[in-house]
Amino acid sequence: MPPRINCSTRSSISQALQRTTTATTGSSQRPAAILSQTSKTPSRYYASASSVPLAALRLPDNYVPPTQPPSARPPDTRKSQLLRTYTALLRSTPLVLFFQHNNLTFVEWSAVRRELQAALSKAPAPAVGPDGGVPVDISESIHLQVIRTRIFATALKIVEFYHAEKHLDTSNAYTHDLSTMAYETISQAPINENSAYGQISPLLIGPVAALTFPAVSPAHLAAALSILAPSATAFPAPMRKKNPGYYEPIAQSGLQKLILVGGRVEGRVFDNDGIRWVGGIEGGMGGLRAQLVSMLQSAGLGLTTALEGHSKSLWLTLEGRRTQLEEESGGVKKEEEAEKSP
């Protein structure tokens, strides 16, 4: 707020300005600050100065703010913000499950999320972190959210077919997800049925919800499947005594309206059987690595055994042939000696 001026000081400044104005009558000069008092003005007065011309404060016509670069879509709309959110989600989330939901109410969504979070909190933490370091509990970072299918399909097409690092040497300096370069690239990109977009786009029909995992954790995936898509053998639902809230009518009504349609794991698309296979890996990613190491060791041991077996059989064959030749040569010598003897 500008500083206030006392009445005595204001009156003295007003008189000085009046003298200055009287002395410069007929000229085009004006004082830098003008203070006047009328009967209609309020009791508070402020000092203001306009020493800088307004033309000097005008930005050039070709000025581009760094926070809003030129884009093919309006950057301040909700659809553009959703598109940026979905592209960032697809690039940073290695595991996404897609569920078809049929008119769930707010109370049903709350019950489903409550039971899902309770099951995820009981899942064991992985022995090794996602990057091979310290293990991190990811149960708080797993979210179930409703997605806009058309915007999500566009974001998936950008992530699948548009790579900004390939267009850095072009004349266009803007290569973000909302740029004209990205729009032209995905518009001209050929759609392959075997690509991730070609396999997921048929699933994005109707109301769809996505369950996102910040890391591939089979233990947390199994806990989520036991709530959202249980099976009697692999992923049984929790018992009524241990989790009575799961069997409440509101929770059961919401869970029956969710249908697992597929998933995306490390850029690859899996159907329901593939998702259940990932969730059924014993020991999580550490167990999968141990299985891979044991498989490689057994393969190397089998190869060594096979090579040693072939070499042994070859050596036995050669030894048998040598013995046979020695016996035959010894018999011929005996016959010759028998003929020479009287």
LODREN-463492 format. One record per residue (C-alpha): residue in three letters; z, y negated, x negated. Coordinates in steps of 0.5 Angstrom, whole numbers, plus 2048, in hexadecimal, padded with zeros to 3 digits. Last residue first. Example, Ala and Ser with C-alpha at 12.3 -4.5 7.8 and 13.67 -1.06 7.14 Angstrom:
Ser80E8027E5;Ala8108097E7;
***
This chain:
Pro7B68FF78E;Ser7B88F878F;Lys7B38F3790;Glu7B28F4797;Ala7BA8F3798;Glu7BA8ED794;Glu7B48EA799;Glu7B88EC79F;Lys7BE8E979C;Lys7BB8E279B;Val7B88E27A2;Gly7BE8E37A5;Gly7C18DD7A1;Ser7BC8D97A3;Glu7BD8DA7AA;Glu7C48D97A9;Glu7C38D37A6;Leu7BE8D07AB;Gln7C38D27B1;Thr7C98CE7AD;Arg7C48C87AC;Arg7C28C97B4;Gly7CA8C97B6;Glu7CB8C37B1;Leu7C68BF7B4;Thr7C88C07BB;Leu7CF8BF7BA;Trp7CD8B87B7;Leu7C98B67BD;Ser7CE8B87C1;Lys7D38B47BE;Ser7CE8AE7BD;His7CD8AF7C5;Gly7D48AF7C6;Glu7D68A97C2;Leu7D18A57C5;Ala7D38A77CC;Thr7DB8A67CA;Thr7D989F7C7;Leu7D589D7CD;Gly7DB89F7D2;Leu7E089B7CE;Gly7DC8957CE;Ala7DB8967D6;Ser7E28977D6;Gln7E48917D2;Leu7DF88D7D7;Met7E28907DD;Ser7E988E7DA;Val7E88877D9;Leu7E48867E0;Gln7EA8897E3;Ala7EF8857DF;Arg7EB87F7E1;Leu7EB8817E8;Gly7F38827E8;Gly7F387B7E5;Met7EF8787EA;Gly7F487B7F0;Gly7F88817EE;Glu7F48857F3;Ile7EE8827F5;Gly7EE8837FD;Gly7ED87B7FE;Val7E687C7FB;Trp7E48827FF;Arg7E687F805;Ile7E1879804;Gly7DC87E802;Asp7DD881808;Asn7DD87B80C;Asp7D6878809;Phe7D6875802;Val7D286F800;Arg7D286E7F8;Gly7D48677F5;Glu7DB8697F2;Val7DD86C7F9;Arg7D986A7FF;Gly7DC86D806;Gly7DA87180C;Val7DA871814;Leu7E2871815;Ile7E387081D;Leu7E986C81F;Lys7EA86C827;Gln7EF871827;Leu7F386E822;Gly7F4868826;Ser7F686C82C;Gln7FB870828;Ala7FE86A825;Ile7FF86782C;Pro80286E82F;Glu80786F829;Tyr805875825;Tyr80587181E;Gly80B86E820;Pro80F875820;Asn80E875818;Lys81287B815;Lys81487E81B;Arg80D87E81F;Met80A881819;Pro80587D815;Ala7FD87F816;Pro7FA884812;Phe7F588280C;Ala7F288980A;Thr7F388E80F;Ala7F488B816;Ser7F0885815;Pro7F287D815;Ala7ED877815;Leu7F1871816;Ile7F8873814;Ser7F787980F;Leu7F187680D;Ala7F587080A;Ala7FA875806;Ala7F4879803;Leu7F1872801;His7F88707FE;Ala7F88777FA;Pro7F18777F8;Ser7F18707F5;Val7EB86C7F3;Ala7ED8657F2;Pro7EE85E7F6;Phe7ED8627FD;Thr7E985F803;Leu7EA86280A;Ala7E485F80E;Ala7E385E816;Val7DD85F81A;Pro7DB85D821;Gly7D385F822;Ile7CF86181D;Leu7D0861815;Leu7CF868814;Pro7C8868814;Ser7C986280E;Ile7CD86780A;Gln7C786C807;Gly7C2867806;Tyr7C7862803;Ala7C98677FE;Ser7C28697FC;Asn7BF86F7FE;Glu7BB86C804;Asn7B88677FF;Ile7B7860802;Pro7B285C7FE;Ala7B58557FC;Gln7B184F7FE;Ser7B684C803;Ile7BC84E7FE;Thr7B984A7F9;Glu7B78447FD;Tyr7BE8437FF;Ala7C18447F8;Met7BC83F7F5;Thr7BE83A7FB;Ser7C583A7F9;Leu7CA83D7FE;Asp7CD8437F9;His7CC83E7F3;Thr7C683D7EE;Tyr7C58367EE;Ala7C28337E7;Asn7BB8357EA;Ser7B68347E4;Thr7B783C7E3;Asp7BB83E7DD;Leu7C18407E1;His7BE8447E6;Lys7BF84B7E3;Glu7C78497E3;Ala7C78487EA;His7C684F7EC;Tyr7C38507F3;Phe7C18577F6;Glu7C885A7F8;Val7CD8547F8;Ile7C88507FC;Lys7C6856801;Leu7CE857802;Ala7CF850803;Thr7C9850809;Ala7CC85680C;Phe7D385380C;Ile7D084D810;Arg7CD852815;Thr7D3856815;Arg7D8851816;Ile7DE854814;Val7E5856817;Gln7EB857812;Leu7EF85D80F;His7F285B808;Ile7F585F802;Ser7F885A7FD;Glu7FF85B7FF;Ser7FE8637FE;Ile7FB8617F7;Asp8018637F3;Val7FF8627EB;Pro7FF8687E6;Val7FF8657DF;Gly7F88667DB;Gly7F286A7DC;Asp7EE8657E0;Pro7F18677E7;Gly7F88687E4;Val7FA86F7E2;Ala7FF8747E6;Pro7FD8717EC;Ala80286F7F1;Pro8058747F6;Ala8038727FE;Lys809870802;Ser807869802;Leu80086B805;Ala80386F80B;Ala80786980D;Gln80186480C;Leu7FD868810;Glu802869816;Arg803861816;Arg7FB860816;Val7FA86581C;Ala800861820;Ser7FD85A81E;Trp7F685C820;Glu7F985F827;Val7FD859828;Phe7F6855827;Thr7F285982B;Leu7ED85E829;Asn7E685E82C;Asn7E3864829;His7E4864822;Gln7DE86781D;Phe7E2868816;Phe7DF86780F;Leu7E2869809;Val7E2865803;Leu7E48677FB;Pro7E28637F5;Thr7E485C7F8;Ser7E28567F3;Arg7DA8567F4;Leu7DB8587FB;Leu7E08537FD;Ala7DD84D7F9;Thr7D784E7FD;Tyr7DB84E803;Thr7DF848802;Arg7D8844800;Leu7D5846807;Leu7DB84580B;Gln7DB83E808;Ser7D483D80A;Lys7D583F811;Arg7DB83B812;Thr7D6834810;Asp7D883080A;Pro7D2833805;Pro7CC83280A;Arg7C8837808;Ala7C2837803;Ser7C78337FE;Pro7C782D7FA;Pro7CE82D7F6;Gln7D482B7FA;Thr7DA82B7F5;Pro7D68287EF;Pro7D48227F3;Val7CC8217F3;Tyr7CA81A7F2;Asn7C28197F3;Asp7C38127F7;Pro7C880F7F2;Leu7CF80E7F4;Arg7D18077F6;Leu7D78037F3;Ala7D27FE7EF;Ala7CF7FC7F6;Leu7D67FA7F9;Pro7D77F57F4;Val7DE7F57F0;Ser7E37EF7F0;Ser7E57F07F8;Ala7EC7EE7F8;Ser7F17EF7FD;Ala7F87ED7FE;Tyr7FC7EF804;Tyr7FF7EB80A;Arg8057ED80F;Ser8077E9815;Pro8017EB819;Thr7FA7E7819;Lys7F97E3820;Ser7FC7DC81F;Thr7F87DC818;Gln7FA7DD811;Ser7F57DD80B;Leu7F57E0805;Ile7EE7E1801;Ala7ED7E47FA;Ala7E87E37F5;Pro7E77DC7F7;Arg7E07DA7F9;Gln7DA7D67F5;Ser7D47D47F9;Ser7D57CD7F9;Gly7D67C77FE;Thr7DD7C77FE;Thr7E07C97F7;Ala7E67C47F7;Thr7E87C67FE;Thr7E87CD7FD;Thr7EC7CD7F7;Arg7F17C87FA;Gln7F17CD800;Leu7F27D37FB;Ala7F87CF7F8;Gln7FB7CE7FF;Ser7FB7D6801;Ile7FE7D87FA;Ser8047D37FB;Ser8047D6803;Arg8047DD801;Thr8097DC7FB;Ser80E7D9800;Cys80D7DE805;Asn80E7E4801;Ile8077E87FF;Arg8077F0800;Pro8047F57FB;Pro7FE7F97FD;Met800800800;
***
